[in-house]
Amino acid sequence: MNGLEARAAISQLLLDKIREDRFPSNTHMAMLEEQLPREMLEEYLEVLMDKVEDEPYPSITMLRRIQRVADSF
């Protein structure tokens, strides 16, 4: 496994963890965003949007994070 493959594997692990957690860790999200491969950006944005979709009062912090990720396209 080379460095690029390792980064992709770690990113996938973090993305899966974020997807599974109802209220994902800010630390996990920040770690993922530091190394997120471009090809995973859309999937990550979808995961974040799913987190707030059914929330009557979504977290402002999460909404801002979604905006930042969307702006990075």
CHARMM-style PDB file with segment names, atoms N, HN, CA, C and O in Angstrom:
ATOM      1  N   MET     1       0.857  -1.167   0.000  1.00  0.00      PROA
ATOM      2  CA  MET     1       0.000   0.000   0.000  1.00  0.00      PROA
ATOM      3  C   MET     1       0.905   1.233   0.000  1.00  0.00      PROA
ATOM      4  O   MET     1       1.795   1.360   0.841  1.00  0.00      PROA
ATOM      5  N   ASN     2       0.669   2.132  -0.946  1.00  0.00      PROA
ATOM      6  HN  ASN     2      -0.054   2.029  -1.630  1.00  0.00      PROA
ATOM      7  CA  ASN     2       1.453   3.359  -0.983  1.00  0.00      PROA
ATOM      8  C   ASN     2       0.720   4.469  -0.196  1.00  0.00      PROA
ATOM      9  O   ASN     2      -0.369   4.252   0.337  1.00  0.00      PROA
ATOM     10  N   GLY     3       1.330   5.631  -0.140  1.00  0.00      PROA
ATOM     11  HN  GLY     3       2.214   5.807  -0.573  1.00  0.00      PROA
ATOM     12  CA  GLY     3       0.765   6.730   0.638  1.00  0.00      PROA
ATOM     13  C   GLY     3      -0.601   7.160   0.150  1.00  0.00      PROA
ATOM     14  O   GLY     3      -1.486   7.446   0.956  1.00  0.00      PROA
ATOM     15  N   LEU     4      -0.783   7.208  -1.154  1.00  0.00      PROA
ATOM     16  HN  LEU     4      -0.064   6.976  -1.809  1.00  0.00      PROA
ATOM     17  CA  LEU     4      -2.064   7.607  -1.732  1.00  0.00      PROA
ATOM     18  C   LEU     4      -3.163   6.610  -1.384  1.00  0.00      PROA
ATOM     19  O   LEU     4      -4.286   6.995  -1.056  1.00  0.00      PROA
ATOM     20  N   GLU     5      -2.830   5.338  -1.459  1.00  0.00      PROA
ATOM     21  HN  GLU     5      -1.918   5.026  -1.725  1.00  0.00      PROA
ATOM     22  CA  GLU     5      -3.795   4.292  -1.106  1.00  0.00      PROA
ATOM     23  C   GLU     5      -4.135   4.336   0.384  1.00  0.00      PROA
ATOM     24  O   GLU     5      -5.283   4.119   0.772  1.00  0.00      PROA
ATOM     25  N   ALA     6      -3.137   4.616   1.207  1.00  0.00      PROA
ATOM     26  HN  ALA     6      -2.204   4.792   0.891  1.00  0.00      PROA
ATOM     27  CA  ALA     6      -3.365   4.715   2.646  1.00  0.00      PROA
ATOM     28  C   ALA     6      -4.291   5.877   2.972  1.00  0.00      PROA
ATOM     29  O   ALA     6      -5.201   5.741   3.789  1.00  0.00      PROA
ATOM     30  N   ARG     7      -4.056   7.031   2.327  1.00  0.00      PROA
ATOM     31  HN  ARG     7      -3.317   7.142   1.663  1.00  0.00      PROA
ATOM     32  CA  ARG     7      -4.937   8.187   2.539  1.00  0.00      PROA
ATOM     33  C   ARG     7      -6.366   7.876   2.125  1.00  0.00      PROA
ATOM     34  O   ARG     7      -7.309   8.250   2.821  1.00  0.00      PROA
ATOM     35  N   ALA     8      -6.532   7.196   0.999  1.00  0.00      PROA
ATOM     36  HN  ALA     8      -5.765   6.892   0.433  1.00  0.00      PROA
ATOM     37  CA  ALA     8      -7.869   6.835   0.530  1.00  0.00      PROA
ATOM     38  C   ALA     8      -8.548   5.884   1.509  1.00  0.00      PROA
ATOM     39  O   ALA     8      -9.741   6.022   1.778  1.00  0.00      PROA
ATOM     40  N   ALA     9      -7.800   4.920   2.046  1.00  0.00      PROA
ATOM     41  HN  ALA     9      -6.831   4.807   1.828  1.00  0.00      PROA
ATOM     42  CA  ALA     9      -8.358   3.960   3.002  1.00  0.00      PROA
ATOM     43  C   ALA     9      -8.775   4.653   4.297  1.00  0.00      PROA
ATOM     44  O   ALA     9      -9.844   4.369   4.838  1.00  0.00      PROA
ATOM     45  N   ILE    10      -7.940   5.555   4.791  1.00  0.00      PROA
ATOM     46  HN  ILE    10      -7.072   5.785   4.352  1.00  0.00      PROA
ATOM     47  CA  ILE    10      -8.266   6.296   6.012  1.00  0.00      PROA
ATOM     48  C   ILE    10      -9.477   7.196   5.771  1.00  0.00      PROA
ATOM     49  O   ILE    10     -10.357   7.301   6.625  1.00  0.00      PROA
ATOM     50  N   SER    11      -9.518   7.837   4.619  1.00  0.00      PROA
ATOM     51  HN  SER    11      -8.803   7.752   3.925  1.00  0.00      PROA
ATOM     52  CA  SER    11     -10.656   8.695   4.277  1.00  0.00      PROA
ATOM     53  C   SER    11     -11.938   7.887   4.233  1.00  0.00      PROA
ATOM     54  O   SER    11     -12.967   8.336   4.740  1.00  0.00      PROA
ATOM     55  N   GLN    12     -11.897   6.702   3.636  1.00  0.00      PROA
ATOM     56  HN  GLN    12     -11.061   6.338   3.225  1.00  0.00      PROA
ATOM     57  CA  GLN    12     -13.097   5.858   3.560  1.00  0.00      PROA
ATOM     58  C   GLN    12     -13.536   5.420   4.945  1.00  0.00      PROA
ATOM     59  O   GLN    12     -14.731   5.396   5.241  1.00  0.00      PROA
ATOM     60  N   LEU    13     -12.578   5.075   5.796  1.00  0.00      PROA
ATOM     61  HN  LEU    13     -11.607   5.095   5.555  1.00  0.00      PROA
ATOM     62  CA  LEU    13     -12.891   4.680   7.169  1.00  0.00      PROA
ATOM     63  C   LEU    13     -13.596   5.814   7.903  1.00  0.00      PROA
ATOM     64  O   LEU    13     -14.615   5.595   8.559  1.00  0.00      PROA
ATOM     65  N   LEU    14     -13.053   7.027   7.792  1.00  0.00      PROA
ATOM     66  HN  LEU    14     -12.225   7.205   7.259  1.00  0.00      PROA
ATOM     67  CA  LEU    14     -13.658   8.176   8.454  1.00  0.00      PROA
ATOM     68  C   LEU    14     -15.039   8.479   7.873  1.00  0.00      PROA
ATOM     69  O   LEU    14     -15.978   8.764   8.616  1.00  0.00      PROA
ATOM     70  N   LEU    15     -15.160   8.419   6.562  1.00  0.00      PROA
ATOM     71  HN  LEU    15     -14.397   8.188   5.959  1.00  0.00      PROA
ATOM     72  CA  LEU    15     -16.446   8.691   5.924  1.00  0.00      PROA
ATOM     73  C   LEU    15     -17.497   7.690   6.386  1.00  0.00      PROA
ATOM     74  O   LEU    15     -18.633   8.075   6.664  1.00  0.00      PROA
ATOM     75  N   ASP    16     -17.142   6.427   6.473  1.00  0.00      PROA
ATOM     76  HN  ASP    16     -16.219   6.114   6.248  1.00  0.00      PROA
ATOM     77  CA  ASP    16     -18.078   5.405   6.949  1.00  0.00      PROA
ATOM     78  C   ASP    16     -18.496   5.668   8.387  1.00  0.00      PROA
ATOM     79  O   ASP    16     -19.668   5.514   8.732  1.00  0.00      PROA
ATOM     80  N   LYS    17     -17.554   6.059   9.220  1.00  0.00      PROA
ATOM     81  HN  LYS    17     -16.602   6.184   8.940  1.00  0.00      PROA
ATOM     82  CA  LYS    17     -17.846   6.362  10.626  1.00  0.00      PROA
ATOM     83  C   LYS    17     -18.795   7.553  10.720  1.00  0.00      PROA
ATOM     84  O   LYS    17     -19.753   7.528  11.493  1.00  0.00      PROA
ATOM     85  N   ILE    18     -18.528   8.598   9.933  1.00  0.00      PROA
ATOM     86  HN  ILE    18     -17.750   8.618   9.305  1.00  0.00      PROA
ATOM     87  CA  ILE    18     -19.380   9.789   9.930  1.00  0.00      PROA
ATOM     88  C   ILE    18     -20.784   9.429   9.454  1.00  0.00      PROA
ATOM     89  O   ILE    18     -21.770   9.913  10.008  1.00  0.00      PROA
ATOM     90  N   ARG    19     -20.876   8.592   8.442  1.00  0.00      PROA
ATOM     91  HN  ARG    19     -20.075   8.199   7.992  1.00  0.00      PROA
ATOM     92  CA  ARG    19     -22.168   8.166   7.911  1.00  0.00      PROA
ATOM     93  C   ARG    19     -22.980   7.416   8.971  1.00  0.00      PROA
ATOM     94  O   ARG    19     -24.189   7.617   9.082  1.00  0.00      PROA
ATOM     95  N   GLU    20     -22.321   6.556   9.747  1.00  0.00      PROA
ATOM     96  HN  GLU    20     -21.339   6.393   9.657  1.00  0.00      PROA
ATOM     97  CA  GLU    20     -22.997   5.707  10.728  1.00  0.00      PROA
ATOM     98  C   GLU    20     -23.458   6.470  11.969  1.00  0.00      PROA
ATOM     99  O   GLU    20     -24.485   6.129  12.557  1.00  0.00      PROA
ATOM    100  N   ASP    21     -22.720   7.485  12.367  1.00  0.00      PROA
ATOM    101  HN  ASP    21     -21.886   7.762  11.889  1.00  0.00      PROA
ATOM    102  CA  ASP    21     -23.031   8.206  13.606  1.00  0.00      PROA
ATOM    103  C   ASP    21     -24.150   9.216  13.389  1.00  0.00      PROA
ATOM    104  O   ASP    21     -24.121   9.989  12.431  1.00  0.00      PROA
ATOM    105  N   ARG    22     -25.125   9.206  14.271  1.00  0.00      PROA
ATOM    106  HN  ARG    22     -25.149   8.578  15.049  1.00  0.00      PROA
ATOM    107  CA  ARG    22     -26.207  10.185  14.153  1.00  0.00      PROA
ATOM    108  C   ARG    22     -25.672  11.605  14.300  1.00  0.00      PROA
ATOM    109  O   ARG    22     -26.044  12.506  13.548  1.00  0.00      PROA
ATOM    110  N   PHE    23     -24.792  11.786  15.279  1.00  0.00      PROA
ATOM    111  HN  PHE    23     -24.489  11.054  15.890  1.00  0.00      PROA
ATOM    112  CA  PHE    23     -24.147  13.078  15.502  1.00  0.00      PROA
ATOM    113  C   PHE    23     -22.644  12.856  15.385  1.00  0.00      PROA
ATOM    114  O   PHE    23     -21.971  12.611  16.387  1.00  0.00      PROA
ATOM    115  N   PRO    24     -22.122  12.939  14.175  1.00  0.00      PROA
ATOM    116  CA  PRO    24     -20.704  12.621  13.974  1.00  0.00      PROA
ATOM    117  C   PRO    24     -19.773  13.582  14.702  1.00  0.00      PROA
ATOM    118  O   PRO    24     -20.107  14.739  14.956  1.00  0.00      PROA
ATOM    119  N   SER    25     -18.625  13.073  15.017  1.00  0.00      PROA
ATOM    120  HN  SER    25     -18.354  12.133  14.810  1.00  0.00      PROA
ATOM    121  CA  SER    25     -17.591  13.821  15.719  1.00  0.00      PROA
ATOM    122  C   SER    25     -17.046  14.952  14.845  1.00  0.00      PROA
ATOM    123  O   SER    25     -16.711  14.743  13.679  1.00  0.00      PROA
ATOM    124  N   ASN    26     -16.964  16.142  15.421  1.00  0.00      PROA
ATOM    125  HN  ASN    26     -17.237  16.311  16.368  1.00  0.00      PROA
ATOM    126  CA  ASN    26     -16.349  17.263  14.712  1.00  0.00      PROA
ATOM    127  C   ASN    26     -14.895  16.960  14.379  1.00  0.00      PROA
ATOM    128  O   ASN    26     -14.392  17.381  13.338  1.00  0.00      PROA
ATOM    129  N   THR    27     -14.227  16.237  15.253  1.00  0.00      PROA
ATOM    130  HN  THR    27     -14.635  15.895  16.099  1.00  0.00      PROA
ATOM    131  CA  THR    27     -12.836  15.868  15.023  1.00  0.00      PROA
ATOM    132  C   THR    27     -12.725  14.937  13.815  1.00  0.00      PROA
ATOM    133  O   THR    27     -11.846  15.116  12.972  1.00  0.00      PROA
ATOM    134  N   HSD    28     -13.606  13.953  13.732  1.00  0.00      PROA
ATOM    135  HN  HSD    28     -14.320  13.807  14.417  1.00  0.00      PROA
ATOM    136  CA  HSD    28     -13.583  13.034  12.581  1.00  0.00      PROA
ATOM    137  C   HSD    28     -13.832  13.797  11.284  1.00  0.00      PROA
ATOM    138  O   HSD    28     -13.153  13.563  10.284  1.00  0.00      PROA
ATOM    139  N   MET    29     -14.804  14.708  11.295  1.00  0.00      PROA
ATOM    140  HN  MET    29     -15.356  14.899  12.107  1.00  0.00      PROA
ATOM    141  CA  MET    29     -15.107  15.470  10.088  1.00  0.00      PROA
ATOM    142  C   MET    29     -13.935  16.364   9.693  1.00  0.00      PROA
ATOM    143  O   MET    29     -13.605  16.475   8.512  1.00  0.00      PROA
ATOM    144  N   ALA    30     -13.311  16.998  10.675  1.00  0.00      PROA
ATOM    145  HN  ALA    30     -13.579  16.908  11.635  1.00  0.00      PROA
ATOM    146  CA  ALA    30     -12.160  17.861  10.388  1.00  0.00      PROA
ATOM    147  C   ALA    30     -10.997  17.045   9.839  1.00  0.00      PROA
ATOM    148  O   ALA    30     -10.330  17.472   8.896  1.00  0.00      PROA
ATOM    149  N   MET    31     -10.750  15.879  10.419  1.00  0.00      PROA
ATOM    150  HN  MET    31     -11.292  15.532  11.185  1.00  0.00      PROA
ATOM    151  CA  MET    31      -9.670  15.017   9.933  1.00  0.00      PROA
ATOM    152  C   MET    31      -9.929  14.600   8.486  1.00  0.00      PROA
ATOM    153  O   MET    31      -9.016  14.614   7.660  1.00  0.00      PROA
ATOM    154  N   LEU    32     -11.172  14.230   8.182  1.00  0.00      PROA
ATOM    155  HN  LEU    32     -11.913  14.219   8.853  1.00  0.00      PROA
ATOM    156  CA  LEU    32     -11.517  13.825   6.825  1.00  0.00      PROA
ATOM    157  C   LEU    32     -11.326  14.988   5.857  1.00  0.00      PROA
ATOM    158  O   LEU    32     -10.770  14.816   4.772  1.00  0.00      PROA
ATOM    159  N   GLU    33     -11.785  16.165   6.252  1.00  0.00      PROA
ATOM    160  HN  GLU    33     -12.236  16.305   7.133  1.00  0.00      PROA
ATOM    161  CA  GLU    33     -11.686  17.325   5.374  1.00  0.00      PROA
ATOM    162  C   GLU    33     -10.243  17.724   5.090  1.00  0.00      PROA
ATOM    163  O   GLU    33      -9.960  18.305   4.042  1.00  0.00      PROA
ATOM    164  N   GLU    34      -9.338  17.424   5.996  1.00  0.00      PROA
ATOM    165  HN  GLU    34      -9.567  16.952   6.847  1.00  0.00      PROA
ATOM    166  CA  GLU    34      -7.921  17.741   5.785  1.00  0.00      PROA
ATOM    167  C   GLU    34      -7.300  16.905   4.672  1.00  0.00      PROA
ATOM    168  O   GLU    34      -6.341  17.339   4.036  1.00  0.00      PROA
ATOM    169  N   GLN    35      -7.835  15.716   4.433  1.00  0.00      PROA
ATOM    170  HN  GLN    35      -8.614  15.363   4.950  1.00  0.00      PROA
ATOM    171  CA  GLN    35      -7.195  14.820   3.473  1.00  0.00      PROA
ATOM    172  C   GLN    35      -8.166  14.231   2.462  1.00  0.00      PROA
ATOM    173  O   GLN    35      -7.806  13.301   1.740  1.00  0.00      PROA
ATOM    174  N   LEU    36      -9.371  14.738   2.391  1.00  0.00      PROA
ATOM    175  HN  LEU    36      -9.664  15.494   2.977  1.00  0.00      PROA
ATOM    176  CA  LEU    36     -10.404  14.170   1.532  1.00  0.00      PROA
ATOM    177  C   LEU    36      -9.994  14.173   0.068  1.00  0.00      PROA
ATOM    178  O   LEU    36      -9.736  15.232  -0.503  1.00  0.00      PROA
ATOM    179  N   PRO    37      -9.933  12.983  -0.550  1.00  0.00      PROA
ATOM    180  CA  PRO    37      -9.641  12.940  -1.984  1.00  0.00      PROA
ATOM    181  C   PRO    37     -10.779  13.593  -2.770  1.00  0.00      PROA
ATOM    182  O   PRO    37     -11.949  13.449  -2.416  1.00  0.00      PROA
ATOM    183  N   ARG    38     -10.436  14.293  -3.808  1.00  0.00      PROA
ATOM    184  HN  ARG    38      -9.486  14.410  -4.096  1.00  0.00      PROA
ATOM    185  CA  ARG    38     -11.418  15.027  -4.621  1.00  0.00      PROA
ATOM    186  C   ARG    38     -12.567  14.128  -5.081  1.00  0.00      PROA
ATOM    187  O   ARG    38     -13.716  14.568  -5.140  1.00  0.00      PROA
ATOM    188  N   GLU    39     -12.260  12.884  -5.403  1.00  0.00      PROA
ATOM    189  HN  GLU    39     -11.327  12.528  -5.356  1.00  0.00      PROA
ATOM    190  CA  GLU    39     -13.300  11.988  -5.906  1.00  0.00      PROA
ATOM    191  C   GLU    39     -14.306  11.557  -4.835  1.00  0.00      PROA
ATOM    192  O   GLU    39     -15.340  10.973  -5.161  1.00  0.00      PROA
ATOM    193  N   MET    40     -14.015  11.839  -3.559  1.00  0.00      PROA
ATOM    194  HN  MET    40     -13.176  12.314  -3.294  1.00  0.00      PROA
ATOM    195  CA  MET    40     -14.940  11.507  -2.476  1.00  0.00      PROA
ATOM    196  C   MET    40     -15.738  12.719  -2.005  1.00  0.00      PROA
ATOM    197  O   MET    40     -16.593  12.592  -1.128  1.00  0.00      PROA
ATOM    198  N   LEU    41     -15.477  13.868  -2.565  1.00  0.00      PROA
ATOM    199  HN  LEU    41     -14.782  13.971  -3.278  1.00  0.00      PROA
ATOM    200  CA  LEU    41     -16.097  15.103  -2.117  1.00  0.00      PROA
ATOM    201  C   LEU    41     -17.612  15.062  -2.234  1.00  0.00      PROA
ATOM    202  O   LEU    41     -18.313  15.432  -1.293  1.00  0.00      PROA
ATOM    203  N   GLU    42     -18.121  14.623  -3.362  1.00  0.00      PROA
ATOM    204  HN  GLU    42     -17.551  14.322  -4.126  1.00  0.00      PROA
ATOM    205  CA  GLU    42     -19.574  14.580  -3.570  1.00  0.00      PROA
ATOM    206  C   GLU    42     -20.249  13.621  -2.589  1.00  0.00      PROA
ATOM    207  O   GLU    42     -21.311  13.927  -2.046  1.00  0.00      PROA
ATOM    208  N   GLU    43     -19.633  12.470  -2.367  1.00  0.00      PROA
ATOM    209  HN  GLU    43     -18.771  12.222  -2.808  1.00  0.00      PROA
ATOM    210  CA  GLU    43     -20.187  11.493  -1.424  1.00  0.00      PROA
ATOM    211  C   GLU    43     -20.222  12.068  -0.004  1.00  0.00      PROA
ATOM    212  O   GLU    43     -21.197  11.884   0.724  1.00  0.00      PROA
ATOM    213  N   TYR    44     -19.158  12.761   0.377  1.00  0.00      PROA
ATOM    214  HN  TYR    44     -18.366  12.911  -0.214  1.00  0.00      PROA
ATOM    215  CA  TYR    44     -19.102  13.371   1.708  1.00  0.00      PROA
ATOM    216  C   TYR    44     -20.191  14.427   1.852  1.00  0.00      PROA
ATOM    217  O   TYR    44     -20.856  14.487   2.886  1.00  0.00      PROA
ATOM    218  N   LEU    45     -20.381  15.252   0.845  1.00  0.00      PROA
ATOM    219  HN  LEU    45     -19.840  15.203   0.005  1.00  0.00      PROA
ATOM    220  CA  LEU    45     -21.423  16.268   0.894  1.00  0.00      PROA
ATOM    221  C   LEU    45     -22.797  15.620   1.051  1.00  0.00      PROA
ATOM    222  O   LEU    45     -23.625  16.112   1.818  1.00  0.00      PROA
ATOM    223  N   GLU    46     -23.046  14.540   0.347  1.00  0.00      PROA
ATOM    224  HN  GLU    46     -22.373  14.140  -0.276  1.00  0.00      PROA
ATOM    225  CA  GLU    46     -24.324  13.832   0.468  1.00  0.00      PROA
ATOM    226  C   GLU    46     -24.526  13.293   1.878  1.00  0.00      PROA
ATOM    227  O   GLU    46     -25.631  13.360   2.416  1.00  0.00      PROA
ATOM    228  N   VAL    47     -23.469  12.761   2.475  1.00  0.00      PROA
ATOM    229  HN  VAL    47     -22.571  12.707   2.038  1.00  0.00      PROA
ATOM    230  CA  VAL    47     -23.552  12.247   3.843  1.00  0.00      PROA
ATOM    231  C   VAL    47     -23.916  13.380   4.798  1.00  0.00      PROA
ATOM    232  O   VAL    47     -24.789  13.217   5.650  1.00  0.00      PROA
ATOM    233  N   LEU    48     -23.256  14.519   4.661  1.00  0.00      PROA
ATOM    234  HN  LEU    48     -22.547  14.652   3.969  1.00  0.00      PROA
ATOM    235  CA  LEU    48     -23.551  15.650   5.541  1.00  0.00      PROA
ATOM    236  C   LEU    48     -24.979  16.143   5.355  1.00  0.00      PROA
ATOM    237  O   LEU    48     -25.665  16.449   6.331  1.00  0.00      PROA
ATOM    238  N   MET    49     -25.426  16.221   4.116  1.00  0.00      PROA
ATOM    239  HN  MET    49     -24.869  15.972   3.323  1.00  0.00      PROA
ATOM    240  CA  MET    49     -26.786  16.692   3.854  1.00  0.00      PROA
ATOM    241  C   MET    49     -27.830  15.724   4.407  1.00  0.00      PROA
ATOM    242  O   MET    49     -28.890  16.147   4.866  1.00  0.00      PROA
ATOM    243  N   ASP    50     -27.531  14.434   4.363  1.00  0.00      PROA
ATOM    244  HN  ASP    50     -26.670  14.090   3.989  1.00  0.00      PROA
ATOM    245  CA  ASP    50     -28.437  13.441   4.955  1.00  0.00      PROA
ATOM    246  C   ASP    50     -28.578  13.655   6.458  1.00  0.00      PROA
ATOM    247  O   ASP    50     -29.637  13.395   7.030  1.00  0.00      PROA
ATOM    248  N   LYS    51     -27.511  14.127   7.093  1.00  0.00      PROA
ATOM    249  HN  LYS    51     -26.651  14.338   6.628  1.00  0.00      PROA
ATOM    250  CA  LYS    51     -27.539  14.339   8.542  1.00  0.00      PROA
ATOM    251  C   LYS    51     -28.534  15.426   8.954  1.00  0.00      PROA
ATOM    252  O   LYS    51     -29.108  15.347  10.040  1.00  0.00      PROA
ATOM    253  N   VAL    52     -28.746  16.428   8.120  1.00  0.00      PROA
ATOM    254  HN  VAL    52     -28.279  16.492   7.238  1.00  0.00      PROA
ATOM    255  CA  VAL    52     -29.621  17.542   8.490  1.00  0.00      PROA
ATOM    256  C   VAL    52     -30.990  17.471   7.829  1.00  0.00      PROA
ATOM    257  O   VAL    52     -31.889  18.238   8.174  1.00  0.00      PROA
ATOM    258  N   GLU    53     -31.150  16.555   6.884  1.00  0.00      PROA
ATOM    259  HN  GLU    53     -30.420  15.932   6.604  1.00  0.00      PROA
ATOM    260  CA  GLU    53     -32.377  16.490   6.091  1.00  0.00      PROA
ATOM    261  C   GLU    53     -33.643  16.365   6.937  1.00  0.00      PROA
ATOM    262  O   GLU    53     -34.624  17.059   6.671  1.00  0.00      PROA
ATOM    263  N   ASP    54     -33.642  15.511   7.933  1.00  0.00      PROA
ATOM    264  HN  ASP    54     -32.845  14.947   8.149  1.00  0.00      PROA
ATOM    265  CA  ASP    54     -34.842  15.269   8.733  1.00  0.00      PROA
ATOM    266  C   ASP    54     -34.837  16.006  10.067  1.00  0.00      PROA
ATOM    267  O   ASP    54     -35.728  15.803  10.892  1.00  0.00      PROA
ATOM    268  N   GLU    55     -33.855  16.848  10.281  1.00  0.00      PROA
ATOM    269  HN  GLU    55     -33.131  17.014   9.610  1.00  0.00      PROA
ATOM    270  CA  GLU    55     -33.763  17.597  11.526  1.00  0.00      PROA
ATOM    271  C   GLU    55     -34.610  18.865  11.428  1.00  0.00      PROA
ATOM    272  O   GLU    55     -34.409  19.659  10.509  1.00  0.00      PROA
ATOM    273  N   PRO    56     -35.553  19.076  12.351  1.00  0.00      PROA
ATOM    274  CA  PRO    56     -36.348  20.303  12.290  1.00  0.00      PROA
ATOM    275  C   PRO    56     -35.509  21.558  12.557  1.00  0.00      PROA
ATOM    276  O   PRO    56     -35.791  22.628  12.018  1.00  0.00      PROA
ATOM    277  N   TYR    57     -34.492  21.417  13.381  1.00  0.00      PROA
ATOM    278  HN  TYR    57     -34.262  20.548  13.819  1.00  0.00      PROA
ATOM    279  CA  TYR    57     -33.610  22.539  13.715  1.00  0.00      PROA
ATOM    280  C   TYR    57     -32.162  22.074  13.576  1.00  0.00      PROA
ATOM    281  O   TYR    57     -31.498  21.799  14.576  1.00  0.00      PROA
ATOM    282  N   PRO    58     -31.675  21.986  12.343  1.00  0.00      PROA
ATOM    283  CA  PRO    58     -30.306  21.484  12.158  1.00  0.00      PROA
ATOM    284  C   PRO    58     -29.266  22.398  12.792  1.00  0.00      PROA
ATOM    285  O   PRO    58     -29.463  23.605  12.927  1.00  0.00      PROA
ATOM    286  N   SER    59     -28.183  21.798  13.164  1.00  0.00      PROA
ATOM    287  HN  SER    59     -28.023  20.817  13.054  1.00  0.00      PROA
ATOM    288  CA  SER    59     -27.070  22.511  13.771  1.00  0.00      PROA
ATOM    289  C   SER    59     -26.519  23.558  12.805  1.00  0.00      PROA
ATOM    290  O   SER    59     -26.265  23.269  11.636  1.00  0.00      PROA
ATOM    291  N   ILE    60     -26.343  24.760  13.305  1.00  0.00      PROA
ATOM    292  HN  ILE    60     -26.550  24.994  14.254  1.00  0.00      PROA
ATOM    293  CA  ILE    60     -25.751  25.829  12.504  1.00  0.00      PROA
ATOM    294  C   ILE    60     -24.323  25.449  12.110  1.00  0.00      PROA
ATOM    295  O   ILE    60     -23.881  25.734  10.997  1.00  0.00      PROA
ATOM    296  N   THR    61     -23.623  24.816  13.017  1.00  0.00      PROA
ATOM    297  HN  THR    61     -23.982  24.585  13.921  1.00  0.00      PROA
ATOM    298  CA  THR    61     -22.260  24.374  12.735  1.00  0.00      PROA
ATOM    299  C   THR    61     -22.248  23.390  11.566  1.00  0.00      PROA
ATOM    300  O   THR    61     -21.390  23.473  10.688  1.00  0.00      PROA
ATOM    301  N   MET    62     -23.199  22.464  11.560  1.00  0.00      PROA
ATOM    302  HN  MET    62     -23.896  22.396  12.274  1.00  0.00      PROA
ATOM    303  CA  MET    62     -23.264  21.492  10.472  1.00  0.00      PROA
ATOM    304  C   MET    62     -23.654  22.178   9.160  1.00  0.00      PROA
ATOM    305  O   MET    62     -23.098  21.853   8.111  1.00  0.00      PROA
ATOM    306  N   LEU    63     -24.582  23.105   9.202  1.00  0.00      PROA
ATOM    307  HN  LEU    63     -25.034  23.369  10.054  1.00  0.00      PROA
ATOM    308  CA  LEU    63     -24.977  23.828   7.995  1.00  0.00      PROA
ATOM    309  C   LEU    63     -23.799  24.619   7.421  1.00  0.00      PROA
ATOM    310  O   LEU    63     -23.611  24.669   6.205  1.00  0.00      PROA
ATOM    311  N   ARG    64     -23.022  25.226   8.291  1.00  0.00      PROA
ATOM    312  HN  ARG    64     -23.175  25.185   9.279  1.00  0.00      PROA
ATOM    313  CA  ARG    64     -21.833  25.962   7.827  1.00  0.00      PROA
ATOM    314  C   ARG    64     -20.797  25.009   7.220  1.00  0.00      PROA
ATOM    315  O   ARG    64     -20.147  25.335   6.227  1.00  0.00      PROA
ATOM    316  N   ARG    65     -20.658  23.854   7.816  1.00  0.00      PROA
ATOM    317  HN  ARG    65     -21.186  23.589   8.623  1.00  0.00      PROA
ATOM    318  CA  ARG    65     -19.731  22.846   7.290  1.00  0.00      PROA
ATOM    319  C   ARG    65     -20.188  22.421   5.893  1.00  0.00      PROA
ATOM    320  O   ARG    65     -19.366  22.297   4.984  1.00  0.00      PROA
ATOM    321  N   ILE    66     -21.475  22.202   5.720  1.00  0.00      PROA
ATOM    322  HN  ILE    66     -22.142  22.303   6.458  1.00  0.00      PROA
ATOM    323  CA  ILE    66     -22.023  21.833   4.412  1.00  0.00      PROA
ATOM    324  C   ILE    66     -21.722  22.925   3.392  1.00  0.00      PROA
ATOM    325  O   ILE    66     -21.329  22.634   2.263  1.00  0.00      PROA
ATOM    326  N   GLN    67     -21.905  24.171   3.788  1.00  0.00      PROA
ATOM    327  HN  GLN    67     -22.224  24.407   4.706  1.00  0.00      PROA
ATOM    328  CA  GLN    67     -21.596  25.278   2.877  1.00  0.00      PROA
ATOM    329  C   GLN    67     -20.130  25.275   2.475  1.00  0.00      PROA
ATOM    330  O   GLN    67     -19.812  25.448   1.299  1.00  0.00      PROA
ATOM    331  N   ARG    68     -19.227  25.078   3.443  1.00  0.00      PROA
ATOM    332  HN  ARG    68     -19.485  24.938   4.399  1.00  0.00      PROA
ATOM    333  CA  ARG    68     -17.788  25.055   3.140  1.00  0.00      PROA
ATOM    334  C   ARG    68     -17.436  23.934   2.178  1.00  0.00      PROA
ATOM    335  O   ARG    68     -16.668  24.124   1.235  1.00  0.00      PROA
ATOM    336  N   VAL    69     -18.004  22.770   2.427  1.00  0.00      PROA
ATOM    337  HN  VAL    69     -18.628  22.616   3.193  1.00  0.00      PROA
ATOM    338  CA  VAL    69     -17.721  21.630   1.559  1.00  0.00      PROA
ATOM    339  C   VAL    69     -18.280  21.893   0.161  1.00  0.00      PROA
ATOM    340  O   VAL    69     -17.607  21.617  -0.832  1.00  0.00      PROA
ATOM    341  N   ALA    70     -19.484  22.412   0.072  1.00  0.00      PROA
ATOM    342  HN  ALA    70     -20.031  22.636   0.878  1.00  0.00      PROA
ATOM    343  CA  ALA    70     -20.087  22.717  -1.233  1.00  0.00      PROA
ATOM    344  C   ALA    70     -19.279  23.761  -1.976  1.00  0.00      PROA
ATOM    345  O   ALA    70     -19.142  23.686  -3.197  1.00  0.00      PROA
ATOM    346  N   ASP    71     -18.745  24.728  -1.260  1.00  0.00      PROA
ATOM    347  HN  ASP    71     -18.856  24.789  -0.268  1.00  0.00      PROA
ATOM    348  CA  ASP    71     -17.937  25.775  -1.882  1.00  0.00      PROA
ATOM    349  C   ASP    71     -16.614  25.245  -2.423  1.00  0.00      PROA
ATOM    350  O   ASP    71     -15.980  25.899  -3.251  1.00  0.00      PROA
ATOM    351  N   SER    72     -16.196  24.082  -1.971  1.00  0.00      PROA
ATOM    352  HN  SER    72     -16.712  23.551  -1.299  1.00  0.00      PROA
ATOM    353  CA  SER    72     -14.912  23.551  -2.400  1.00  0.00      PROA
ATOM    354  C   SER    72     -14.991  22.812  -3.733  1.00  0.00      PROA
ATOM    355  O   SER    72     -13.971  22.353  -4.247  1.00  0.00      PROA
ATOM    356  N   PHE    73     -16.189  22.693  -4.296  1.00  0.00      PROA
ATOM    357  HN  PHE    73     -17.018  23.066  -3.879  1.00  0.00      PROA
ATOM    358  CA  PHE    73     -16.340  22.050  -5.622  1.00  0.00      PROA
ATOM    359  C   PHE    73     -15.725  22.892  -6.691  1.00  0.00      PROA
ATOM    360  OT1 PHE    73     -15.753  22.518  -7.864  1.00  0.00      PROA
TER     361      PHE     73
END
